[in-house]
Amino acid sequence: MLSPTKETKPSTKQPKQLPAPNSDFYQLAETLPAEEQAVVKQVRAFMESEVAPIITKYWVADEFPFEIIPAIKELNIGGLGMQGFGCRGGSPLLFGLVMMEMARIDASIATFLGVHNGLAMGSIYLGGSEEQKKKWLPSMARWEKIGCFGLTEPLVGSGASRGLLTTAKRQGDNWVINGQKKWIGNAPWCDISIIWARDVADDQVKGFIVENKTTPGFQVEKIQNKMALKVVQNGLITMDNCRIPEENRLQADRSFRDTARVLRATRYGVAWEATGCAMGAYENALRYSQERLQFGKPIGSFQMVQDLLAKMLANITASQCMLVRMAQLQAEGKLTDAHAALSKSFTTAKCRETVAWARELLGGNGIDVDYNVGRFFADAEALYSYEGTYQMQNLIVGKAITGLSAFV
């Protein structure tokens, strides 16, 4: 014990520096070639400097930040994973890690990229003729034309393969399309829609490139009052005798099997988004645990909090490792519908669990979007359901492993 007569010197000991949150625990981004690593770092810097400071304001307002479009153009990531036609190219792993990095800050911006790049451009890339690819993909890769993907309908979601109600009827050199599409991301403001409709002549689903702003009979109503992915602008599309030239029908597509080729790749993309969403929630929760004091100590020093954080990181790391293997399968041309379905169901379920733990860790502050975790918590619900629900993905896997279809 110090003598009361002795003076004590002020402590010069510096506070312990705590590790910065890092949700790439197994350093998977480092498996990329140096030039692709640089792209991922560029996207991360963009998301942290341009998107993170403003995204909560836009999320609360249910608006899209059009001010970031010029900076997105400068990233030169249009057509990621596609070769030629002015597209950026790159490996499947690069595309996935870019989606993950975007969702780590905001799942809506990642969804915007996924809809334009994966669904709209991907439909033309996989199902278009050489002439159609040359006509549409370069301007879309430069973000001069933004696209959306119209498959889901007001009365048809999981049953789209057999129950699509939108019709297309051939009349000479044109097609007349009638019907509605719902929950279509980017639709209220974009330039091009990929519309899937059932040909009344052969009862097969075919794809059409529709120019939103110049096609008579094509109308879009913005869907209001969403609780998730609020930055994404979703639309209800109504088509009343829209006349589309035969040259805008996707020439290589013959049935819903061709639609499924697009969904196979983009469901795997949603799995990357879900993993990024979980990363964002985890990193915000970890940072909060290092700074939030209770009983005179950071709550990150408490056993139950550390247990939650470790379980969150395990979910994220397991999802990342699964997706890296998926990227390898895609690069080898071995990716199947069942592979994509399993990754989508697993990662979105683990994301949902992870963001719930993050919200729990923040207590009451977890429902305040200014702490970010509440935004990830809400957005995870949309990722869990869109591009095929959890249960539908498991039935795709079940059919593949048993040889028996449980679909009705």
N, C-alpha and C positions, 0 to 999 in steps of 0.2 A: 504494500500500500504506500502511496506517495505521502511524504511528510507534508503537513499543511503549511510548513514554513518555506517549502521549496516551490519555486515557480516552474510551471510546465511549459514546454515549448509547443507552439502550434504545430499540428501534424502537417507534414508536407507530402504525405502519401496521396497519390492520385487515385481517383475512383477506378475500379476495375473496368476495363473495356470489355463489353459484352459482344459476342459474335453477332454479325449482321444476319438477319433471316436469309436462309438459302434453301429453297425447296427442290433444287436439283442435287439431292444428297449423294447420288451415285455418279455425278458429273457426266451425264449422258450427252449433253450438248457438246462436250469435248470429243465425242466420237465422230463428229462431222469433219470433213476436210476444212482447212484453214479458210478458204474463200467462202464456204457456206457458214462457218462460225461467224464470220464478219457480218453476214446478212442478219443472222439472229441477233447479234449485238446491236446492229443498227436499228432493228425493229424494237428491241428492248429500250434503247435510248429514246426513240420516238414516242413510245407508249408512256414512258416515265416523264418525259419533258413536255409533250404536247397534249396528251390525253388525260393523264392522271390529275392534273390541276383543275380540269374543267368538267370531268365526266359526271360527277355527282350532281352538278347543277342541271345538266341535260337529262340525266336519269330521272330526277325529281320532276322536271318539266315535261317529260315524255316527248322529247325533241331530239333530232339528230344534229350533231355538230358539223354542219357543212364546212365550217371554217378549217377543218383538218384535211379536207380533200386535196388541196395543193401539196401538202406535206406527204400525204400517202402516195401521190403521183411521183414525188421525188424518191421515194423508197424503191421504185422500180420492181414491185413484187406482183404486178399483174401477170397472170398466166403462170404462177408458180406450179412446178411439176409438169408443165406441158412444153413440148418441144416444137420449135418453129413458129411461124405465123406471128412473129413479134412477141411471143411469150417469153417470160423470164426463164423458164426451165427449172433445173435443179432436181434434187432427189426427193423421193417421197418423205424421207426423214426431215429434210429441210422444210418442206411444206408443213409437216406436222408440228415441228418446233416453232415455226412462225405463228401458227394458229394458237399454240400453247402460250407463247409469250404475249400475244394480244389478249387472250382470255385471262391471263394472270393480272392484268390491269382492269379489263372490262370485257365481259363475255359478249356484249352487244356489238362491239367493234369487230371482234373475232367472227361473230355471226354475219355481219355485213360482208366481210371478206369471203367467208364460206359460201354465202348465197351468190355473190357476184362471180368469184373465181371458180368455186367448186361446182355449184349447181348450174348457173347460167352458161358460163364459158365451158364448163365440163360437158354439158349437153351438146353443144356445138362441136366441141373437140372430139367427142366419142361418136356422135350420131350424124354429124354434118358431112356433106360432100366436100371435096377439095375446094370447090368454088365458094361454098358457104364459109368454110374456115378462113379463106383468104379475105372474104368480104367483111366478116364480123369480128374475128378474133384480134387483129392488130389494134383496132380502135378500143376494144374492150380492155386489152392489155395495157393500153395507155390511159385508161380510166376516162376516156372521152365519151364512151357509152357505158352506162351502168345497167346491169341486168338483174332479173329476178326469175323465179322458178315457180310456175303455177301447176301444182298437182293436187293438193288437198282442196276439198270442197266443203261447203256448209254441212252437207249430209254424208260426206264420204271422207273418212280419214284412213284408218288401217285397211279398209276394204277397197282401196283404190285399184288394185290389180284386176278385180272383177266387176266392181260396182261403179266405175266412173260414170257420172251423169252428163258431163259436158260432151257435146257432140260436134262432129265435123262432117260436113257433107260436100262432096266434090261437085262443082259446077263448072265445067269447062276447065279453064286454066286457073281457077280459084277454088278455095275452100270456104264454106260458110260455117262459122263457129258460133255456137250458142251454149251458154251455161255460166256458172259462177265458180270462182276459186276463193278460198278463205285462208287467212293467216299467212299471206304471201309477203315475206320480208322484202323491203326496198320498193314494193309496188307503188305506194302513193307518189313517188317522185322519180323513179328510174326511167330509163329510155326503152329498154327491151325486156319483153317477157317470153320465157319459154313456156308455152301452154300445151298441156297434155290433154288430148280429147279422143273420144272413141269414134272411130270411123263407122258411120251408119251402114256402109256397104259391106264391110267384112268383120265388123265388131271388134277390131283390133285397136289398141291405143297407139296413137301417133303423136309426134312432137311438132310444134310450129313455132317459128320465130315471129313474134308480134311486136310491131313498133307502137308503143303505148300512146304516144302523143299525136300520132297522125292517122290512127286507124279509127274510122267512124264506128260507133256502137261499142267502143271500149271505154269503160268507166271504172274508176277506183275510188272506194270510200275508205278512209283511214279508220282502223279499228282503235277505239278509245278504251281508256280505263284498264289497261293491262297492269298486272302486278309483277311481271318479270320481263327481262330484256326490253325495258321501256325505251331505250335509245333506238332500238330497231323499230322502223316504221312499218307496221304490218297493214296489209290492205285486204279489203273484200273487192274482188274483181268481178264485174258483171259484163258479159259479152252478149250483145244483142245483134245477131246477124252480122258479125264481123267478117269481112271478106279479106282472106289472106291468100296471096298468090302461091301457086304450087312451088315456085322457087324458094319460098320461105318454109316449106315443109322439110323437116330434117330427113335428108334423103336416105341415110343408112339405117333409119329406125323402121322396124316392121311391127313390133308388138311391145307389150309391157316389159318383156325381158330386156329390151334395150333401155327402158327407163330404169330398170333395176341395176343396170351397169353403172349408171350415174350415182344412184343411191348407195351402192356398195362402197364407192370411194368417199362419198361425203359423210356417210355414217361413221366411217373411220375418222374423218375429220372432226366430227362432233365429239368423238372420244378424246381427241386432243384438246378440244375446247373445254370439256368437262374437267380434264386433268388440270388445265391452266386455271380454271375457276377455283378448283380446290386449292391450288398453289397460292392464289391471291388471298383466299380466306385464311389459310394457314399462316402466311407471312405477316398479315395484319394482326392476327391473333398472337403470334409469337412476339412481335414488336410491342404490342399492348402489354403482354405479360412481363416484359422486361422493364416497363415504365410504370405500370400501375402499382401503387403501394397500398397494402392493407396490413394492419398490425405492425406497421413500421418496416415492412419488407416488400420487395417486388413479388407479385403473386407468382411469377415464374420460378420462384424458389420453393414453392409448395409442391408436395409429392403428387397430389391429384391433378394439378395443372400440368406438370411434366408428363404424367401418364397420358393425359389427353393429347398433348402436343406430339408425343411419340407415336400414338396411334394414328393421328392425322398424317404425319410424315410417312408412316408405313403404307397407308392407303395411296398416297400420292406416288411413292416410289414403285409400288407394285403396278400401278396404272402406267407409269412411264415405261417400265421395263416391258410390259405387255405390248405397248405401242411401238417401241423400238423394233421388236420382233415383227410386228405387223408391217412396219415400213420395209423391213427386209423381204417379207413375203410379197409385198406389192412390187418392189423393185425386181424381184425374180419372176413376176407374172403368175404368182401362185395364190394371190389373195382371193378368197371365196366369199360368197354372201354370208356363210356361217362364221367365218373369221371376223368379218366386219361387225356382224350382229353381236357376237360375244364381247368384242371390245367395247361396243357402244353400251350394252346393258351393264357390263361390269364397271366401267369407268364412271358412268352417270350415277349408278347406285353408290359407289364409293365417294363420289363428289358430294352427293346429297348427305351422306353420313358425315363427311368431313366438315362441310359448311355448317351443319347443325352443331357439331362440337365447337367450332369456332364461335358461333353465336352464343353458345352456352358459356364459353370461357369469358366472354365480355360482359356477361350478366345483362343488366338493363341497357348498357351502352350498345349491346349487340343489335338492338332494333333501331338505332340511330344511324342513318345512312352516312352521316359525317364521319363515322368510324370505319366505313367501307364494308365491313363484314356483313351488315344487313343487306347490302346490294348483292353481294355474292350469294348470300343465303336465298334471296328471292330468285335470282337468275338461274340458280341450279334447278329449280322446278321446271323451267321451260326446257332446259337441256335434257332433263330426264324423260320428257314426253315427245319432243319434236323429232322429226325424221325417223319415226317408228318408236312406239312406246317400249318400255322395259319388257313387258310381257310378250309383245310381238317379236322382239329380238330373240327372246328365249325360245319361242316356238320355231323360229328359223333354225336355231341351233339344235333344238330337239329333233326336228325333221332330218337334219344332216346326220346326227349320231345314231338315230334309231332306224332310219329308212322309212319311217311312218309319218304321215302328215296329220297334225292335230288341228289344222285350219278347217273352219266350217264353211 
